[in-house]
Amino acid sequence: MKRNLQKEIARKRRKLERDGRFLPEGSNDEVIEFEVVELLSKVKLDGTNGNTQYGDKEPAVAATNSEVEQALGGFKPLSDGIANDLKPPAELGQEVELEIVQLSSTGDGLAYNGAMNHIIIVPFSVPGDRVLAKVWKWEGRHSLADFIKVIHPSHKRDGVTPQCKYFAKCSGCQLQMLPYTEQLEHKREIVRRAFQNFSGLKPEQIPEVEPTMGSPMEYGYRTKLTPHFDGPKRVRGQQRAGLQEPPVIGYNMKGKRQVMDIESCPIGTDILQQGLRIERAKVEKHFSQYKNGATILLRESTQREYGQPRENAKAPNSKETTEAKADPVSFSTFSPTQTQTDIAKPNTSIPSNPHANLLNTQLTHPTAGHPTITTTYPTHTDHKTYTSDNSALATEYVTVTIDPNTTPPQTRTYKFTNIAGSFFQNNNSILGPFTSYIYSKCLPPPTTTSTNTPENPANIKYLLDAYSGSGLFTLTLSPLFTSSLGIDVDARSISSARQNALANALPDTSCGFIDADASALFADVPYPPDQTLCVIDPPRKGCDRAFLRQLRRFGPRRVVYVSCNVHSQARDVGVLVNGFTGRDAAEEDEEGYMYKYVVESVRGFDFFPQTGHVEGVCVLNRVEMGEEGESG
């Protein structure tokens, strides 16, 4: 059923694309539609009250072509006796009690109305909850509802208190009601569903998804925040004036285009909490100057000093705060809630907290309105500041494990300076373990020679880093390769990458960078494909067709695909494994031989705890000519 459903959806997609009604692949809307169809294909009615006893029962209802129509934005009722004049399961604005049976990949709870064969989507809820919700939108096979309250909580909520007072209203976080190990299990399931639903691959072509690597910090991890506010309302025929009163500053309410006032955001780092207070005060003071709404950038920056700590450094876990003209501050980064003490649950993996060896922390204001948080460790001292200037420079440090088998493990720390408004990963606590994992996956597992000397069986010597940004992978993976080349469409990022290579004493003979469109990359690559690893880290929309064609024509020996959207990643991996279908396949035939790949491993990384987002890493190996049949 699943394979036929995927084929039918692909056919409908092509028709909708021609009609201009195509849902972007990997969007939240498409993910929800796919999972609504999937749930409708599995539920089994029990009784006449419209509820379902879902549990572990076997699927009882198969998906139909009409469900496919709904998954693609059209609506036709199921061919199961339900009348064509199907009405919404609840009047808009009506409050209803619902039982949540599944947690979607978007972090929303799914309730099933058996009487109407209908799904109701309720945010901030988990399987086993009985909730009160208000239906506000009907979209054919599913409705959208606002969460009001929990009537009877699921056992999955046991022992958890959300750390944010805005949770269940703000759209920023979805999962604060779940224990962290449950969040990691759910994100593993998100990756599994993505490859099942979006790759078009057979089950035997997809290896078991590895346990999600957790973030060492559950809160206080995010090094970039972007609260915003709306401008004054437009009046037709009148020139827009400035704001007449201080605006509401924060993030959108869930399900609404309405900003809610956010005074603090506990997933942001401590210095950004300070910055948020300062920037809010600036807007409140000068609000009349704003004729339009605006987004406020808050980006953390670190200045590091190496050497022995000062003589007055405190013992581990002690705290000291020195302030001038500031309210008391709590250091969420180092609160007990951040200490990972319960990580024994199977199938999860959480690296150690990078602040475990903290000796001392101080908050000072060297100049008015410019706070600095100084943290002292046995080997170095970090001075944390923030900037709200998109064109300013921000600096972070990333420590990569080069050899985990030595005592202590051999590591190298890299310094990255970027334009504050450009892209750089926003959770530095997991960035070291994340890049260390990719470092370990660059080369195939070594074989052992007759002299017991490990060797690289693929003889990979070169790194090609597509979508390289400011050089994160080009630099941190460079010790493995004779030469590394990074490419990005953003000229400013390439400039930063070259400066970062110099700052880390990496000559251009070992790390080079090209300012060009990644879709036109492979024609001028100087490396032999048999000896090349290609790292791909595209934006959320994934790779375009031209890039995937060029990649498969060039045929690097090994590919590491990194993505912040596992659904578009799964779609692209399906193309790398099986090639294009339909019209795209015909165009490929005209362009000559294209290599195919086989998936070695898939794993998720939790860069954004408390949210429904997960980063994916997929490792692929080239299928050699004559072996295509073995890849499926």
C-alpha positions as CSV (number, residue, x, y, z in Angstrom):
1,M,0.0,0.0,0.0
2,K,2.8,2.4,0.9
3,R,4.6,2.1,-2.4
4,N,1.3,2.5,-4.4
5,L,0.5,5.5,-2.3
6,Q,3.8,7.1,-3.0
7,K,3.5,6.5,-6.8
8,E,0.0,8.0,-6.8
9,I,1.1,11.0,-4.9
10,A,4.0,11.5,-7.3
11,R,1.6,11.4,-10.2
12,K,-0.8,13.9,-8.5
13,R,2.1,16.2,-7.6
14,R,3.1,16.5,-11.3
15,K,-0.5,17.4,-12.2
16,L,-0.7,19.9,-9.4
17,E,2.6,21.4,-10.3
18,R,1.3,22.0,-13.8
19,D,-1.8,23.6,-12.4
20,G,0.2,25.8,-10.1
21,R,-1.2,24.1,-6.9
22,F,1.9,22.2,-5.9
23,L,2.8,22.1,-2.2
24,P,6.5,22.7,-1.7
25,E,8.1,19.3,-0.9
26,G,9.2,19.1,2.7
27,S,7.0,22.0,3.9
28,N,5.1,21.7,7.2
29,D,1.8,21.7,5.3
30,E,2.9,18.7,3.1
31,V,4.3,16.8,6.1
32,I,1.1,17.2,8.0
33,E,-1.0,16.1,5.0
34,F,1.1,13.0,4.5
35,E,0.8,12.1,8.2
36,V,-3.0,12.8,8.2
37,V,-3.3,10.3,5.3
38,E,-1.1,7.8,7.1
39,L,-3.1,8.0,10.3
40,L,-6.4,7.7,8.5
41,S,-5.0,4.5,6.9
42,K,-4.3,3.0,10.3
43,V,-7.0,4.0,12.7
44,K,-9.7,1.5,13.9
45,L,-13.0,2.8,15.2
46,D,-14.2,1.7,18.6
47,G,-17.7,2.7,19.6
48,T,-20.0,5.5,18.4
49,N,-18.6,8.5,20.3
50,G,-16.0,9.3,17.6
51,N,-13.0,8.4,19.7
52,T,-10.5,5.7,18.8
53,Q,-8.6,3.2,20.8
54,Y,-5.5,3.5,18.8
55,G,-2.8,1.8,21.0
56,D,-1.0,-1.1,19.4
57,K,-3.9,-2.4,17.2
58,E,-3.3,-3.4,13.7
59,P,-4.2,-1.1,10.8
60,A,-7.8,-1.5,9.7
61,V,-8.4,1.1,7.0
62,A,-6.3,1.3,3.7
63,A,-5.5,4.6,2.1
64,T,-7.5,5.3,-1.0
65,N,-7.0,7.6,-4.1
66,S,-9.3,10.1,-2.5
67,E,-6.9,10.4,0.5
68,V,-4.2,11.0,-2.0
69,E,-6.2,13.9,-3.4
70,Q,-6.5,15.3,0.0
71,A,-2.8,14.9,0.7
72,L,-2.2,17.1,-2.3
73,G,-4.6,19.9,-1.5
74,G,-7.8,18.7,-3.2
75,F,-10.7,17.2,-1.4
76,K,-12.9,14.2,-2.2
77,P,-14.5,12.1,0.5
78,L,-13.5,8.5,1.1
79,S,-15.3,5.9,-1.0
80,D,-16.5,4.2,2.1
81,G,-20.1,5.3,2.3
82,I,-19.5,8.8,3.7
83,A,-21.7,11.3,2.0
84,N,-20.3,13.8,-0.5
85,D,-21.8,16.7,1.6
86,L,-19.4,15.9,4.5
87,K,-19.6,18.7,7.0
88,P,-16.9,20.0,9.4
89,P,-16.7,17.9,12.6
90,A,-17.1,21.0,14.7
91,E,-18.3,24.5,14.2
92,L,-15.5,27.0,13.9
93,G,-14.9,28.5,17.3
94,Q,-16.5,25.5,19.1
95,E,-14.6,24.1,22.1
96,V,-14.3,20.3,22.0
97,E,-12.7,17.6,24.2
98,L,-10.3,15.4,22.3
99,E,-8.0,12.4,22.9
100,I,-4.5,12.7,21.3
101,V,-3.4,9.6,19.5
102,Q,-0.2,10.6,17.8
103,L,2.5,13.2,17.8
104,S,3.2,14.6,14.3
105,S,6.6,15.4,12.8
106,T,5.7,19.1,13.2
107,G,5.4,18.7,17.0
108,D,1.6,18.9,17.0
109,G,-0.8,16.4,18.5
110,L,-3.3,14.5,16.3
111,A,-6.7,13.6,17.5
112,Y,-9.1,11.3,15.5
113,N,-12.8,11.9,15.1
114,G,-14.2,8.5,14.1
115,A,-17.7,9.7,13.4
116,M,-16.4,12.0,10.7
117,N,-13.3,10.0,9.7
118,H,-11.4,13.2,10.5
119,I,-8.2,14.4,12.1
120,I,-8.0,17.4,14.4
121,I,-4.5,19.0,14.9
122,V,-3.9,20.3,18.4
123,P,-0.5,21.9,19.3
124,F,1.2,21.5,22.7
125,S,-0.4,18.0,23.2
126,V,1.0,14.5,23.4
127,P,-0.4,11.0,22.8
128,G,-2.5,10.0,25.8
129,D,-3.6,13.6,26.6
130,R,-7.3,14.4,26.9
131,V,-7.4,18.1,26.0
132,L,-9.9,21.0,25.5
133,A,-9.3,22.7,22.2
134,K,-11.1,25.3,20.0
135,V,-11.4,24.5,16.3
136,W,-10.6,27.5,14.1
137,K,-10.0,26.2,10.6
138,W,-11.3,23.3,8.6
139,E,-9.2,21.9,5.7
140,G,-11.1,18.9,4.4
141,R,-9.7,15.8,6.0
142,H,-8.3,17.7,9.0
143,S,-9.0,20.7,11.2
144,L,-6.8,23.1,13.0
145,A,-7.5,23.8,16.7
146,D,-6.1,26.0,19.4
147,F,-4.9,24.3,22.6
148,I,-6.9,25.5,25.6
149,K,-5.9,23.2,28.4
150,V,-5.2,19.6,29.4
151,I,-8.2,17.9,31.0
152,H,-6.3,14.6,31.8
153,P,-2.6,14.5,31.2
154,S,-0.7,11.7,29.5
155,H,1.9,9.8,31.5
156,K,4.4,11.1,28.9
157,R,4.2,14.4,30.7
158,D,5.3,12.9,34.1
159,G,8.0,14.9,35.8
160,V,8.2,17.7,33.3
161,T,7.5,21.4,34.0
162,P,8.0,23.7,30.9
163,Q,10.6,26.3,31.7
164,C,9.0,29.1,29.7
165,K,6.0,31.0,31.0
166,Y,4.9,31.7,27.3
167,F,4.9,28.0,26.4
168,A,1.5,26.8,24.9
169,K,1.0,30.3,23.5
170,C,4.2,31.2,21.7
171,S,4.9,29.5,18.3
172,G,8.6,29.1,19.0
173,C,8.7,25.8,21.0
174,Q,6.5,22.7,20.6
175,L,7.9,20.1,23.0
176,Q,8.6,21.6,26.4
177,M,6.0,19.3,27.9
178,L,8.0,16.2,27.0
179,P,11.0,14.7,28.9
180,Y,14.1,15.3,26.9
181,T,14.8,11.6,26.2
182,E,11.3,11.4,24.8
183,Q,12.0,14.4,22.6
184,L,15.1,12.5,21.2
185,E,13.0,9.4,20.6
186,H,10.4,11.5,18.8
187,K,13.0,13.1,16.6
188,R,14.4,9.7,15.7
189,E,10.8,8.9,14.5
190,I,10.7,12.2,12.6
191,V,13.7,11.1,10.6
192,R,12.3,7.6,10.1
193,R,9.0,9.0,8.8
194,A,10.8,11.4,6.5
195,F,12.7,8.7,4.7
196,Q,9.7,6.4,4.6
197,N,7.3,9.1,3.2
198,F,9.5,11.3,1.1
199,S,12.5,9.3,-0.3
200,G,10.6,6.9,-2.5
201,L,13.0,4.2,-1.3
202,K,12.1,0.6,-0.5
203,P,12.4,-0.3,3.2
204,E,15.5,-2.5,2.5
205,Q,17.2,0.6,1.0
206,I,16.9,2.6,4.2
207,P,19.2,1.5,7.1
208,E,17.9,1.7,10.6
209,V,17.9,5.3,11.8
210,E,20.6,5.7,14.5
211,P,19.7,7.2,17.9
212,T,19.4,11.0,17.9
213,M,22.4,12.8,19.3
214,G,21.0,15.1,22.0
215,S,22.1,18.6,22.8
216,P,24.3,18.9,25.9
217,M,22.1,21.8,26.9
218,E,18.3,21.6,26.9
219,Y,17.8,25.4,27.6
220,G,20.1,28.4,27.3
221,Y,21.7,27.0,24.2
222,R,20.6,29.3,21.3
223,T,23.2,31.8,20.2
224,K,20.9,33.8,17.9
225,L,17.4,35.2,18.6
226,T,15.3,37.3,16.3
227,P,12.3,38.8,18.1
228,H,10.2,41.3,16.0
229,F,7.4,43.8,16.2
230,D,4.8,45.1,13.8
231,G,4.6,48.6,12.3
232,P,1.7,51.0,12.5
233,K,-1.4,50.1,10.5
234,R,-1.7,51.5,7.0
235,V,-4.5,53.9,6.3
236,R,-5.3,54.2,2.7
237,G,-4.6,57.6,1.2
238,Q,-2.5,58.7,4.2
239,Q,1.2,58.9,4.6
240,R,2.4,56.3,7.2
241,A,3.3,57.9,10.5
242,G,5.5,56.5,13.2
243,L,4.3,54.3,16.0
244,Q,2.1,56.1,18.4
245,E,3.0,53.8,21.4
246,P,5.6,51.2,22.2
247,P,5.0,48.1,20.2
248,V,4.6,44.5,21.3
249,I,8.0,42.8,20.9
250,G,8.4,39.1,20.7
251,Y,7.3,36.2,18.6
252,N,4.0,35.2,16.9
253,M,1.3,33.4,18.8
254,K,0.8,29.8,17.7
255,G,-1.6,29.7,14.7
256,K,-1.9,33.5,14.5
257,R,-0.3,36.4,12.7
258,Q,-0.2,38.3,16.0
259,V,3.0,39.1,17.9
260,M,2.9,38.3,21.6
261,D,5.1,40.2,24.1
262,I,8.1,38.2,25.1
263,E,10.3,39.6,27.8
264,S,12.7,36.6,28.1
265,C,13.3,33.4,26.0
266,P,14.9,30.6,28.1
267,I,16.3,28.7,25.1
268,G,18.5,31.8,24.4
269,T,22.0,32.0,26.0
270,D,22.5,34.1,29.1
271,I,24.1,37.0,27.2
272,L,21.2,37.1,24.8
273,Q,18.8,37.3,27.7
274,Q,20.6,40.5,28.8
275,G,20.6,41.8,25.2
276,L,16.9,41.2,24.8
277,R,16.2,43.4,27.8
278,I,18.4,46.1,26.4
279,E,17.1,46.0,22.9
280,R,13.5,46.0,24.0
281,A,14.2,49.1,26.1
282,K,15.8,50.9,23.1
283,V,12.7,50.3,21.0
284,E,10.4,51.4,23.8
285,K,12.4,54.6,24.1
286,H,12.5,55.4,20.4
287,F,9.3,53.8,19.1
288,S,8.1,57.0,17.4
289,Q,10.9,56.7,14.9
290,Y,9.6,53.4,13.5
291,K,7.3,53.7,10.5
292,N,7.6,50.0,9.7
293,G,7.9,46.9,11.8
294,A,11.3,45.4,12.3
295,T,13.2,42.3,13.4
296,I,15.8,42.6,16.2
297,L,18.9,40.6,15.7
298,L,20.6,39.2,18.9
299,R,23.8,37.3,18.1
300,E,26.2,36.0,20.6
301,S,30.0,36.5,20.2
302,T,32.9,35.0,22.1
303,Q,36.4,36.3,22.8
304,R,38.6,33.6,24.2
305,E,41.8,33.9,26.3
306,Y,44.0,30.9,26.8
307,G,46.1,30.3,29.8
308,Q,45.8,29.5,33.5
309,P,42.8,31.0,35.4
310,R,43.1,33.9,37.7
311,E,44.1,33.2,41.3
312,N,40.7,34.2,42.6
313,A,38.8,31.7,40.4
314,K,36.2,29.9,42.3
315,A,35.8,26.1,42.8
316,P,33.7,24.2,40.2
317,N,29.9,25.0,40.2
318,S,30.4,28.3,42.2
319,K,28.8,31.4,40.8
320,E,29.8,35.1,41.2
321,T,28.0,38.0,39.7
322,T,29.4,41.5,39.4
323,E,27.0,44.0,38.0
324,A,26.6,47.7,37.3
325,K,23.1,49.2,36.6
326,A,21.5,45.8,36.0
327,D,18.8,43.7,37.6
328,P,19.8,40.3,39.2
329,V,20.4,37.7,36.6
330,S,20.0,33.9,36.8
331,F,22.5,31.9,34.8
332,S,20.2,29.5,33.0
333,T,23.1,27.9,31.2
334,F,24.5,26.5,34.4
335,S,21.2,25.7,36.3
336,P,20.6,22.2,37.6
337,T,18.0,21.7,34.8
338,Q,20.8,21.7,32.3
339,T,22.8,18.9,33.9
340,Q,22.3,15.7,32.1
341,T,22.0,13.1,34.9
342,D,19.4,10.8,33.5
343,I,20.6,9.6,30.1
344,A,20.2,5.9,30.6
345,K,17.2,5.4,28.3
346,P,18.2,3.2,25.4
347,N,18.5,4.6,21.9
348,T,19.5,8.1,23.0
349,S,22.9,9.8,23.0
350,I,23.7,13.0,24.9
351,P,27.3,14.4,24.9
352,S,28.6,15.9,28.1
353,N,27.8,19.4,29.1
354,P,30.6,21.8,27.8
355,H,30.3,23.8,31.0
356,A,31.0,20.9,33.4
357,N,34.4,22.2,34.2
358,L,33.3,25.8,34.8
359,L,35.2,27.5,37.6
360,N,33.6,30.9,37.7
361,T,31.2,33.2,35.9
362,Q,30.7,37.0,36.1
363,L,28.4,39.5,34.6
364,T,29.8,43.0,34.1
365,H,29.0,46.1,32.1
366,P,32.3,47.6,30.9
367,T,30.3,50.3,29.2
368,A,26.7,51.2,29.7
369,G,24.4,49.0,27.7
370,H,27.1,46.6,26.7
371,P,27.1,43.6,29.1
372,T,29.8,40.9,29.2
373,I,29.5,37.5,30.7
374,T,32.9,36.1,31.6
375,T,33.2,32.3,32.2
376,T,36.5,30.8,33.4
377,Y,37.6,27.2,32.8
378,P,40.8,25.4,33.7
379,T,42.4,26.1,30.3
380,H,40.8,29.3,29.1
381,T,38.4,32.2,29.8
382,D,35.5,33.2,27.5
383,H,34.1,36.7,27.3
384,K,30.5,36.6,25.9
385,T,29.0,39.7,24.4
386,Y,26.2,40.2,21.8
387,T,25.6,42.3,18.8
388,S,22.4,43.6,17.2
389,D,24.1,44.9,14.1
390,N,23.6,42.6,11.1
391,S,26.9,43.7,9.5
392,A,29.0,43.3,12.7
393,L,31.3,40.3,13.2
394,A,30.5,37.5,15.6
395,T,33.0,34.8,16.8
396,E,32.5,31.2,18.0
397,Y,34.8,28.4,18.8
398,V,34.3,24.7,17.8
399,T,36.3,21.9,19.3
400,V,36.5,18.7,17.1
401,T,37.6,15.3,18.3
402,I,40.3,14.1,15.9
403,D,41.1,10.8,17.6
404,P,38.7,9.5,20.4
405,N,40.9,6.5,21.1
406,T,43.7,8.4,22.8
407,T,43.8,9.4,26.5
408,P,42.6,12.1,26.7
409,P,41.0,12.2,23.2
410,Q,42.9,14.2,20.7
411,T,41.0,17.4,19.8
412,R,41.5,20.6,17.8
413,T,39.7,23.9,18.4
414,Y,38.8,26.2,15.5
415,K,37.8,29.8,15.6
416,F,35.0,31.0,13.3
417,T,34.3,34.7,12.7
418,N,31.2,35.4,10.7
419,I,28.9,38.3,9.7
420,A,26.3,38.4,12.5
421,G,23.4,38.4,10.1
422,S,24.6,35.5,8.0
423,F,24.0,31.8,8.7
424,F,26.0,30.0,11.3
425,Q,24.7,27.1,13.5
426,N,22.9,28.5,16.5
427,N,23.6,25.8,19.1
428,N,27.3,25.8,20.0
429,S,27.0,23.2,22.7
430,I,26.3,20.4,20.2
431,L,28.4,21.8,17.3
432,G,31.6,20.2,18.6
433,P,30.1,16.7,18.9
434,F,28.2,17.1,15.6
435,T,31.3,18.1,13.6
436,S,33.3,15.3,15.4
437,Y,30.7,12.8,14.2
438,I,30.9,14.0,10.6
439,Y,34.7,13.9,10.9
440,S,34.4,10.2,11.9
441,K,32.2,9.5,8.9
442,C,34.3,11.2,6.2
443,L,36.2,8.0,5.3
444,P,34.9,4.5,5.1
445,P,35.7,2.2,8.0
446,P,39.4,1.3,7.6
447,T,40.6,-2.2,6.7
448,T,43.6,-3.8,8.3
449,T,46.6,-4.8,6.2
450,S,48.8,-7.9,6.8
451,T,51.0,-5.7,8.9
452,N,48.0,-4.7,11.1
453,T,48.2,-1.1,9.7
454,P,44.8,0.5,9.2
455,E,44.3,2.0,5.7
456,N,41.7,3.9,3.8
457,P,40.2,1.4,1.4
458,A,38.6,4.1,-0.8
459,N,41.8,6.1,-1.0
460,I,39.8,9.4,-0.5
461,K,42.1,12.3,-0.5
462,Y,40.0,15.4,-1.4
463,L,37.1,17.2,0.2
464,L,34.5,19.1,-1.8
465,D,32.2,21.2,0.5
466,A,29.1,22.4,-1.3
467,Y,27.1,25.2,0.3
468,S,30.2,25.8,2.5
469,G,29.1,29.1,4.2
470,S,31.9,30.4,6.3
471,G,33.9,27.2,6.1
472,L,32.6,25.1,9.0
473,F,33.2,21.7,7.3
474,T,35.9,22.7,4.9
475,L,38.1,23.8,7.9
476,T,37.2,21.2,10.6
477,L,37.5,18.2,8.2
478,S,40.7,19.4,6.5
479,P,43.2,17.3,8.5
480,L,41.8,14.2,6.8
481,F,42.5,15.4,3.2
482,T,45.3,16.5,1.0
483,S,43.2,19.4,-0.3
484,S,39.7,20.8,0.5
485,L,37.5,23.1,-1.6
486,G,34.5,25.0,-0.3
487,I,31.9,26.8,-2.4
488,D,29.0,29.0,-1.7
489,V,26.7,31.4,-3.5
490,D,27.1,34.1,-0.8
491,A,30.3,36.1,-1.5
492,R,30.3,37.5,2.0
493,S,30.4,34.0,3.5
494,I,33.2,33.0,1.2
495,S,35.2,36.1,2.3
496,S,34.6,35.0,5.9
497,A,35.7,31.5,5.1
498,R,39.0,32.7,3.7
499,Q,39.6,34.8,6.8
500,N,38.7,31.8,9.0
501,A,41.2,29.6,7.2
502,L,43.9,32.2,7.9
503,A,42.9,32.6,11.5
504,N,43.3,28.9,12.0
505,A,46.6,28.7,10.2
506,L,45.3,26.7,7.2
507,P,47.0,27.8,4.0
508,D,45.1,28.2,0.8
509,T,47.0,25.3,-0.6
510,S,45.1,23.0,1.7
511,C,41.8,25.0,2.0
512,G,40.4,26.9,-1.0
513,F,37.1,28.7,-1.4
514,I,35.1,29.6,-4.5
515,D,32.4,32.2,-4.7
516,A,29.9,30.6,-7.2
517,D,26.5,29.0,-7.5
518,A,26.7,25.4,-6.2
519,S,24.5,24.3,-9.1
520,A,27.4,25.1,-11.5
521,L,30.1,23.6,-9.3
522,F,31.3,20.3,-10.8
523,A,32.4,21.3,-14.2
524,D,35.6,22.9,-12.8
525,V,36.3,20.6,-9.8
526,P,40.0,19.8,-10.0
527,Y,39.7,16.5,-8.0
528,P,39.3,13.0,-9.3
529,P,35.9,11.8,-8.3
530,D,37.2,8.4,-7.2
531,Q,39.2,10.1,-4.5
532,T,36.7,12.7,-3.4
533,L,34.3,13.1,-0.6
534,C,31.4,15.6,-1.1
535,V,29.7,17.3,1.8
536,I,26.3,18.8,1.1
537,D,24.6,21.3,3.5
538,P,21.9,23.1,1.5
539,P,19.2,25.4,2.7
540,R,15.8,24.0,3.9
541,K,14.4,23.6,0.4
542,G,17.2,21.1,-0.4
543,C,19.1,20.7,-3.6
544,D,17.7,21.7,-7.0
545,R,17.5,19.3,-9.9
546,A,20.5,20.9,-11.7
547,F,22.8,20.3,-8.7
548,L,21.7,16.7,-8.2
549,R,22.3,16.0,-11.9
550,Q,25.8,17.4,-11.8
551,L,26.6,15.6,-8.6
552,R,25.5,12.3,-10.0
553,R,27.4,12.9,-13.3
554,F,30.6,13.9,-11.4
555,G,30.2,10.9,-9.1
556,P,32.2,11.5,-5.9
557,R,33.2,8.3,-4.2
558,R,31.4,9.2,-0.9
559,V,28.7,11.8,0.1
560,V,27.8,13.2,3.4
561,Y,24.4,15.0,3.2
562,V,23.7,17.4,6.1
563,S,20.3,19.1,6.3
564,C,18.1,21.2,8.6
565,N,15.0,19.7,6.8
566,V,15.0,15.9,6.9
567,H,12.1,15.8,4.5
568,S,13.7,17.6,1.6
569,Q,16.9,15.6,2.5
570,A,15.0,12.3,2.1
571,R,13.6,13.4,-1.2
572,D,17.1,14.3,-2.5
573,V,18.6,11.1,-1.1
574,G,16.0,9.2,-3.0
575,V,17.2,10.8,-6.2
576,L,20.9,9.9,-5.4
577,V,19.9,6.3,-4.8
578,N,17.3,5.6,-7.6
579,G,17.7,8.5,-10.0
580,F,14.9,10.8,-11.3
581,T,11.6,9.6,-12.5
582,G,9.3,10.7,-15.3
583,R,10.3,13.6,-17.5
584,D,13.4,14.2,-15.3
585,A,14.6,10.7,-16.0
586,A,14.2,11.2,-19.8
587,E,16.3,14.3,-19.6
588,E,19.0,12.4,-17.7
589,D,19.1,9.7,-20.4
590,E,20.0,12.4,-22.9
591,E,22.8,13.7,-20.7
592,G,24.7,10.4,-20.4
593,Y,25.7,8.1,-17.5
594,M,24.8,9.2,-14.0
595,Y,26.1,7.5,-10.9
596,K,23.8,6.1,-8.2
597,Y,24.4,5.7,-4.5
598,V,23.6,3.4,-1.6
599,V,22.8,4.7,1.9
600,E,25.2,3.7,4.6
601,S,23.7,5.5,7.6
602,V,21.1,8.1,8.7
603,R,21.1,10.0,12.0
604,G,19.4,13.0,13.6
605,F,21.0,15.7,15.7
606,D,19.1,17.9,18.1
607,F,20.3,21.4,17.5
608,F,17.0,22.8,18.8
609,P,15.8,21.2,22.0
610,Q,12.1,21.9,23.0
611,T,11.2,22.4,19.3
612,G,10.1,20.0,16.6
613,H,13.2,20.6,14.4
614,V,15.9,18.0,13.9
615,E,19.1,18.2,11.8
616,G,19.8,15.1,9.6
617,V,23.1,13.5,8.5
618,C,23.0,10.9,5.8
619,V,26.1,9.1,4.5
620,L,26.1,7.5,1.0
621,N,28.6,5.5,-1.0
622,R,28.8,5.4,-4.8
623,V,27.6,2.3,-6.6
624,E,30.2,1.3,-9.1
625,M,29.4,0.7,-12.8
626,G,27.9,-2.7,-13.3
627,E,26.6,-2.9,-9.7
628,E,23.5,-0.7,-10.1
629,G,21.1,-3.6,-9.7
630,E,22.4,-4.3,-6.2
631,S,21.3,-0.8,-5.0
632,G,17.6,-1.5,-5.7
